[in-house]
Amino acid sequence: MARPNGLLDVAIIGAGPYGLSLAAHLRARGVEHRIFGEPMGFWKNNMPPGMLLKSYPWASNLSDPRSEFTTRSFCTERALPYHNELMPLPLDRFTEYGEAFQARYVPSVERKTLMELEPVPVGFHAAFEDGETLHARRVVIATGLHSFKHMPAEAAHLPIDLCSHSSDYGSVEQLDGKNVIVIGAGSSATDLAALLHERGISVSLVTRASNLTFAGRPRPRTWFERIAAPMSGIGNGWSTAVCAKYPQLIRLLTDDSRVRLANSKAHGPLGSAFMKDRVVGKVPLSFGRALQGIETHNGKVVLDLIDADNDRQSLRGDHVIFATGYKVDVRRLGFLDPKVASRIRRVDQAPLLSSHYESSVPGLHFIGPAAANSFGPVCRFVYGAHHPARHLAHHLSAVLPRVRPTTKMKPVESTVLS
């Protein structure tokens, strides 16, 4: 709860892995805060059932103050199959783990949507869909990717019954009986194509890439392989390991260097290792095809495609799904007053952040994918959640008055593996 004068110290907007991790650390340090959003909402509502996480299970942990409640301990408590590396983590198990983390460490999540945020002389004024307003000294935006979904300009005129983005799923049952075209080459595209095919939906996949790339199947690595390309929470290799472990060092690089790292081809488009056999040889694939235009005809969507030899192809379907990724742009955050967005210094439309994840608007912080152009690619992964959670909790506990004693956490039960 806020103080009697109504001035809240910290408002966290978003209750995914980054928001929940930060709230857990703030709670442990006794920093007054409130957190708003649907716990694990993007993972529950905007990813199709049956999806497999691309990251290693050991790298898919939320961050609690003692680093004790991991995906491994969660699975051990419930006698669920688990391996750090050699088996994938299913989406439903990850969301269950996230909800269990929330119940244990962040019990006071408020399931409401922010509608408007604007600065006032001291802090920010926030208005929510249920009519509540509050006044906060600091606001941390941890809303993830959904506001930043990228669609090609050619699709802007299409009705929603003919066109969607991969993040609009969720359940795919509304596509039953339709001829679906998926455009893309990354894990969202290949996951959806496989899941639609296995549901009995007629689906084809189109990409401008010359082939599909999938992560290698997990296997025990030799001593030499571990030295030559050390494993990290976001991939293998020395540069990747540095990005994963030292985002504060990445922030010291030039803008161009950080943006290149954040959008490195090493991190995508890349399909899940466990999806390759469910796509290749199963789903019709069209490689090297660039989209030139989209029209509708008799209730169908018609794609105008061109290859490297300038040969054109027309492809017709009932529905097209663009698995075309995300593009961070603070101006697309609907709750942010346009005048506020224009005041935020940006690098490639993402906020330029201080070492404390603070934008050029004092007191307004960004964590998660929106921070990738400042802190590197680790911000695009669940693995990166522990960096801002620990750093910001420490920073905010130092600059804000502590108004209550540290809350004791329920210990992890003894059945958890070490």
VEXTI-177313 format. One line per 2 residues: number of its first residue (from 1); their letters; for each residue x, y, z of C-alpha. Coordinates in nm, 3 decimals. Example, Ala and Ser with C-alpha at 12.3 -4.5 7.8 and 13.67 -1.06 7.14 Angstrom:
REM residues 2
1 = as = 1.230/-0.450/0.780  1.367/-0.106/0.714
REM end
This chain:
REM residues 418
1 = ma = 0.000/0.000/0.000  0.104/0.359/-0.052
3 = rp = 0.182/0.596/0.230  -0.102/0.798/0.385
5 = ng = -0.013/1.100/0.170  -0.078/0.887/-0.141
7 = ll = 0.276/0.903/-0.277  0.390/0.553/-0.374
9 = dv = 0.762/0.492/-0.402  0.772/0.245/-0.694
11 = ai = 0.508/0.131/-0.942  0.600/-0.171/-1.159
13 = ig = 0.403/-0.201/-1.483  0.409/-0.558/-1.606
15 = ag = 0.402/-0.892/-1.424  0.609/-1.116/-1.648
17 = py = 0.949/-1.261/-1.553  1.117/-0.919/-1.528
19 = gl = 0.844/-0.744/-1.331  0.793/-1.036/-1.092
21 = sl = 1.168/-1.073/-1.033  1.208/-0.704/-0.951
23 = aa = 0.906/-0.709/-0.718  1.050/-1.012/-0.533
25 = hl = 1.377/-0.826/-0.471  1.205/-0.500/-0.372
27 = ra = 0.983/-0.688/-0.127  1.285/-0.855/0.032
29 = rg = 1.453/-0.516/0.077  1.145/-0.349/0.220
31 = ve = 1.104/-0.102/-0.068  0.746/0.020/-0.096
33 = hr = 0.599/-0.079/-0.431  0.296/-0.203/-0.619
35 = if = 0.301/-0.424/-0.929  0.033/-0.424/-1.197
37 = ge = -0.048/-0.673/-1.472  -0.153/-1.031/-1.538
39 = pm = 0.109/-1.267/-1.392  0.290/-1.436/-1.683
41 = gf = 0.016/-1.295/-1.905  0.213/-1.280/-2.231
43 = wk = 0.333/-1.638/-2.187  -0.017/-1.767/-2.103
45 = nn = -0.219/-1.570/-2.356  0.011/-1.491/-2.648
47 = mp = 0.201/-1.814/-2.706  0.042/-2.131/-2.843
49 = pg = -0.011/-2.433/-2.617  0.244/-2.702/-2.693
51 = ml = 0.529/-2.458/-2.757  0.875/-2.544/-2.623
53 = lk = 1.110/-2.283/-2.480  1.419/-2.229/-2.692
55 = sy = 1.641/-2.151/-2.391  1.792/-2.420/-2.169
57 = pw = 1.575/-2.500/-1.866  1.859/-2.393/-1.633
59 = as = 1.857/-2.052/-1.806  1.481/-2.001/-1.767
61 = nl = 1.466/-1.903/-1.402  1.300/-1.600/-1.250
63 = sd = 1.512/-1.420/-0.992  1.440/-1.441/-0.620
65 = pr = 1.666/-1.283/-0.357  1.834/-1.611/-0.262
67 = se = 1.834/-1.769/-0.609  1.665/-2.073/-0.459
69 = ft = 1.336/-2.117/-0.648  1.440/-2.233/-0.994
71 = tr = 1.269/-2.431/-1.268  1.467/-2.728/-1.138
73 = sf = 1.346/-2.693/-0.781  0.990/-2.636/-0.903
75 = ct = 0.998/-2.959/-1.107  1.164/-3.150/-0.823
77 = er = 0.897/-3.045/-0.573  0.629/-3.174/-0.809
79 = al = 0.814/-3.485/-0.932  0.810/-3.357/-1.290
81 = py = 1.067/-3.467/-1.550  1.354/-3.223/-1.585
83 = hn = 1.708/-3.193/-1.714  1.922/-2.880/-1.716
85 = el = 2.012/-2.918/-2.083  1.906/-3.240/-2.255
87 = mp = 1.529/-3.196/-2.258  1.320/-2.890/-2.345
89 = lp = 1.105/-2.691/-2.105  0.740/-2.691/-2.221
91 = ld = 0.558/-2.358/-2.223  0.285/-2.475/-1.986
93 = rf = 0.541/-2.593/-1.731  0.725/-2.261/-1.748
95 = te = 0.405/-2.061/-1.696  0.310/-2.285/-1.402
97 = yg = 0.655/-2.222/-1.255  0.612/-1.846/-1.306
99 = ea = 0.273/-1.852/-1.133  0.418/-2.054/-0.845
101 = fq = 0.700/-1.797/-0.817  0.443/-1.517/-0.809
103 = ar = 0.237/-1.688/-0.537  0.547/-1.738/-0.325
105 = yv = 0.734/-1.410/-0.369  0.491/-1.155/-0.515
107 = ps = 0.146/-1.233/-0.370  0.012/-0.879/-0.413
109 = ve = 0.009/-0.849/-0.794  -0.282/-0.628/-0.903
111 = rk = -0.447/-0.752/-1.222  -0.529/-0.422/-1.386
113 = tl = -0.420/-0.236/-1.697  -0.244/0.099/-1.706
115 = me = -0.422/0.342/-1.936  -0.228/0.665/-1.890
117 = le = 0.105/0.770/-1.746  0.228/1.127/-1.727
119 = pv = 0.492/1.309/-1.522  0.393/1.554/-1.250
121 = pv = 0.617/1.788/-1.046  0.709/1.501/-0.814
123 = gf = 0.702/1.163/-0.988  0.422/1.033/-1.211
125 = ha = 0.045/1.021/-1.227  -0.094/0.684/-1.336
127 = af = -0.454/0.605/-1.432  -0.588/0.249/-1.461
129 = ed = -0.877/0.090/-1.648  -1.079/0.042/-1.329
131 = ge = -1.072/0.416/-1.256  -0.799/0.409/-0.990
133 = tl = -0.533/0.676/-1.007  -0.208/0.688/-0.815
135 = ha = 0.096/0.907/-0.770  0.436/0.732/-0.776
137 = rr = 0.788/0.864/-0.729  0.928/0.611/-0.976
139 = vv = 0.779/0.388/-1.243  0.943/0.076/-1.386
141 = ia = 0.812/-0.035/-1.726  0.840/-0.415/-1.757
143 = tg = 0.570/-0.476/-2.016  0.765/-0.711/-2.242
145 = lh = 0.722/-0.734/-2.618  0.354/-0.738/-2.704
147 = sf = 0.327/-0.363/-2.765  0.617/-0.385/-3.007
149 = kh = 0.500/-0.658/-3.246  0.624/-0.585/-3.598
151 = mp = 0.403/-0.617/-3.904  0.505/-0.529/-4.262
153 = ae = 0.356/-0.207/-4.396  0.190/-0.407/-4.676
155 = aa = -0.038/-0.572/-4.418  -0.171/-0.249/-4.266
157 = hl = -0.494/-0.253/-4.468  -0.586/-0.616/-4.402
159 = pi = -0.882/-0.706/-4.176  -0.807/-0.910/-3.864
161 = dl = -0.997/-1.213/-3.994  -0.739/-1.245/-4.274
163 = cs = -0.420/-1.137/-4.100  -0.257/-1.168/-3.757
165 = hs = 0.077/-1.160/-3.576  0.228/-1.471/-3.419
167 = sd = 0.194/-1.310/-3.074  -0.186/-1.306/-3.112
169 = yg = -0.187/-1.679/-3.018  -0.284/-1.833/-2.764
171 = sv = -0.521/-2.092/-2.876  -0.524/-2.153/-3.251
173 = eq = -0.865/-2.318/-3.266  -1.009/-2.020/-3.459
175 = ld = -0.789/-2.131/-3.751  -0.944/-2.477/-3.775
177 = gk = -1.049/-2.558/-4.130  -0.853/-2.271/-4.285
179 = nv = -0.562/-2.266/-4.527  -0.296/-2.074/-4.333
181 = iv = 0.028/-1.914/-4.452  0.297/-1.840/-4.191
183 = ig = 0.563/-1.585/-4.284  0.893/-1.594/-4.095
185 = ag = 1.196/-1.809/-4.015  1.242/-1.794/-3.638
187 = ss = 1.109/-2.000/-3.351  0.767/-1.831/-3.356
189 = at = 0.722/-1.922/-3.722  0.842/-2.281/-3.697
191 = dl = 0.662/-2.347/-3.368  0.332/-2.224/-3.509
193 = aa = 0.376/-2.409/-3.836  0.442/-2.736/-3.652
195 = ll = 0.156/-2.693/-3.407  -0.092/-2.598/-3.680
197 = he = 0.013/-2.896/-3.893  -0.020/-3.135/-3.600
199 = rg = -0.368/-2.999/-3.532  -0.470/-3.092/-3.886
201 = is = -0.475/-2.736/-4.020  -0.346/-2.685/-4.375
203 = vs = -0.037/-2.465/-4.332  0.262/-2.355/-4.536
205 = lv = 0.564/-2.149/-4.433  0.720/-1.872/-4.643
207 = tr = 1.051/-1.704/-4.567  1.290/-1.474/-4.750
209 = as = 1.579/-1.673/-4.597  1.747/-1.935/-4.813
211 = nl = 1.688/-2.202/-4.548  1.562/-2.257/-4.195
213 = tf = 1.815/-2.261/-3.913  1.754/-2.463/-3.599
215 = ag = 1.951/-2.481/-3.277  2.157/-2.797/-3.242
217 = rp = 2.015/-3.081/-3.037  2.145/-3.064/-2.681
219 = rp = 2.422/-3.314/-2.607  2.709/-3.353/-2.363
221 = rt = 2.992/-3.124/-2.475  3.359/-3.212/-2.474
223 = wf = 3.613/-3.032/-2.259  3.755/-2.861/-2.569
225 = er = 3.408/-2.744/-2.682  3.339/-2.597/-2.338
227 = ia = 3.667/-2.403/-2.348  3.636/-2.289/-2.711
229 = ap = 3.272/-2.180/-2.677  3.161/-2.157/-2.313
231 = ms = 2.794/-2.207/-2.243  2.591/-1.907/-2.126
233 = gi = 2.228/-1.840/-2.053  2.173/-1.693/-2.399
235 = gn = 2.392/-1.917/-2.616  2.743/-2.051/-2.655
237 = gw = 3.061/-1.854/-2.723  3.289/-1.607/-2.547
239 = st = 3.123/-1.287/-2.671  2.779/-1.427/-2.591
241 = av = 2.897/-1.526/-2.243  3.023/-1.172/-2.180
243 = ca = 2.689/-1.028/-2.296  2.502/-1.268/-2.067
245 = ky = 2.708/-1.198/-1.756  2.812/-0.833/-1.784
247 = pq = 2.534/-0.612/-1.924  2.673/-0.314/-1.733
249 = li = 2.991/-0.343/-1.943  2.789/-0.365/-2.264
251 = rl = 2.622/-0.035/-2.170  2.964/0.137/-2.194
253 = lt = 2.997/0.055/-2.565  2.897/0.292/-2.844
255 = dd = 2.532/0.311/-2.949  2.602/0.135/-3.279
257 = sr = 2.791/-0.148/-3.109  2.515/-0.207/-2.855
259 = vr = 2.244/-0.211/-3.121  2.443/-0.459/-3.331
261 = la = 2.487/-0.686/-3.030  2.122/-0.662/-2.929
263 = ns = 2.011/-0.761/-3.279  2.289/-1.006/-3.361
265 = ka = 2.208/-1.282/-3.609  2.356/-1.523/-3.354
267 = hg = 2.032/-1.485/-3.157  1.789/-1.534/-3.443
269 = pl = 1.597/-1.609/-3.641  1.655/-1.955/-3.498
271 = gs = 1.414/-2.242/-3.453  1.403/-2.469/-3.151
273 = af = 1.617/-2.782/-3.180  1.318/-2.997/-3.089
275 = mk = 1.097/-2.851/-3.364  1.313/-2.932/-3.667
277 = dr = 1.178/-3.283/-3.718  0.823/-3.155/-3.672
279 = vv = 0.859/-2.899/-3.954  1.108/-3.019/-4.215
281 = gk = 0.944/-3.278/-4.438  0.606/-3.212/-4.277
283 = vp = 0.516/-2.851/-4.363  0.539/-2.711/-4.720
285 = ls = 0.827/-2.459/-4.724  0.901/-2.171/-4.963
287 = fg = 1.252/-2.025/-4.931  1.403/-1.705/-5.070
289 = ra = 1.066/-1.535/-5.117  1.027/-1.166/-5.032
291 = lq = 0.688/-1.006/-4.987  0.608/-0.743/-5.250
293 = gi = 0.242/-0.682/-5.177  -0.080/-0.822/-5.032
295 = et = -0.430/-0.807/-5.174  -0.764/-0.964/-5.089
297 = hn = -0.990/-1.142/-5.337  -1.321/-1.316/-5.267
299 = gk = -1.247/-1.339/-4.895  -0.898/-1.477/-4.949
301 = vv = -0.560/-1.317/-4.888  -0.327/-1.312/-5.188
303 = ld = 0.049/-1.267/-5.138  0.269/-1.128/-5.413
305 = li = 0.613/-1.287/-5.364  0.942/-1.242/-5.549
307 = da = 1.266/-1.442/-5.539  1.630/-1.347/-5.598
309 = dn = 1.589/-1.397/-5.975  1.292/-1.159/-5.981
311 = dr = 1.054/-1.444/-6.051  0.714/-1.367/-5.905
313 = qs = 0.474/-1.604/-5.733  0.120/-1.552/-5.615
315 = lr = 0.017/-1.746/-5.303  -0.341/-1.758/-5.182
317 = gd = -0.479/-1.857/-4.842  -0.759/-1.799/-4.593
319 = hv = -0.532/-1.638/-4.335  -0.173/-1.517/-4.308
321 = if = 0.025/-1.509/-3.982  0.324/-1.277/-3.968
323 = at = 0.589/-1.427/-3.739  0.799/-1.123/-3.814
325 = gy = 0.924/-1.043/-3.468  0.925/-0.724/-3.267
327 = kv = 1.064/-0.373/-3.295  1.098/-0.174/-2.973
329 = dv = 0.963/0.180/-3.007  0.862/0.370/-2.693
331 = rr = 0.611/0.572/-2.896  0.404/0.254/-2.932
333 = lg = 0.338/0.226/-2.558  -0.025/0.331/-2.558
335 = fl = -0.030/0.445/-2.197  0.264/0.682/-2.241
337 = dp = 0.170/1.041/-2.316  0.319/1.134/-2.658
339 = kv = 0.484/1.440/-2.506  0.656/1.213/-2.252
341 = as = 0.766/0.968/-2.522  0.917/1.254/-2.722
343 = ri = 1.126/1.354/-2.419  1.286/1.011/-2.388
345 = rr = 1.629/0.997/-2.547  1.635/0.699/-2.779
347 = vd = 1.874/0.477/-2.968  1.702/0.319/-3.267
349 = qa = 1.366/0.411/-3.103  1.442/0.214/-2.782
351 = pl = 1.503/0.415/-2.463  1.862/0.512/-2.390
353 = ls = 1.914/0.411/-2.028  2.150/0.497/-1.745
355 = sh = 2.334/0.235/-1.542  2.023/0.225/-1.320
357 = ye = 1.792/0.146/-1.616  1.660/0.502/-1.597
359 = ss = 1.552/0.694/-1.906  1.615/1.063/-1.971
361 = vp = 1.278/1.128/-1.802  1.385/1.119/-1.434
363 = gl = 1.228/0.837/-1.237  1.108/0.642/-1.544
365 = hf = 1.289/0.307/-1.575  1.270/0.033/-1.839
367 = ig = 1.364/-0.334/-1.796  1.328/-0.635/-2.022
369 = pa = 1.349/-0.623/-2.404  1.308/-0.244/-2.411
371 = aa = 1.649/-0.221/-2.241  1.834/-0.437/-2.497
373 = ns = 1.975/-0.146/-2.699  2.136/-0.015/-2.380
375 = fg = 2.238/-0.338/-2.201  2.269/-0.591/-2.480
377 = pv = 2.093/-0.909/-2.591  2.058/-1.065/-2.244
379 = cr = 1.757/-0.836/-2.194  1.573/-1.032/-2.462
381 = fv = 1.588/-1.354/-2.257  1.430/-1.470/-1.931
383 = yg = 1.787/-1.534/-1.815  1.845/-1.159/-1.807
385 = ah = 1.578/-1.092/-1.544  1.817/-1.125/-1.249
387 = hp = 2.039/-0.835/-1.362  1.788/-0.546/-1.328
389 = ar = 1.610/-0.717/-1.037  1.923/-0.720/-0.824
391 = hl = 2.068/-0.392/-0.946  1.751/-0.184/-0.931
393 = ah = 1.642/-0.327/-0.595  1.981/-0.235/-0.449
395 = hl = 1.975/0.111/-0.608  1.617/0.196/-0.514
397 = sa = 1.661/0.074/-0.156  1.951/0.319/-0.128
399 = vl = 1.778/0.625/-0.276  1.427/0.571/-0.138
401 = pr = 1.331/0.565/0.231  1.254/0.223/0.371
403 = vr = 0.907/0.228/0.516  0.868/-0.126/0.646
405 = pt = 1.087/-0.415/0.758  1.207/-0.676/0.511
407 = tk = 0.940/-0.938/0.445  1.048/-1.291/0.522
409 = mk = 1.007/-1.537/0.238  0.877/-1.890/0.262
411 = pv = 1.184/-2.116/0.236  1.215/-2.369/-0.043
413 = es = 1.135/-2.716/0.081  1.411/-2.966/0.144
415 = tv = 1.316/-3.182/-0.154  1.473/-2.932/-0.393
417 = ls = 1.792/-3.049/-0.560  2.108/-2.853/-0.495
REM end
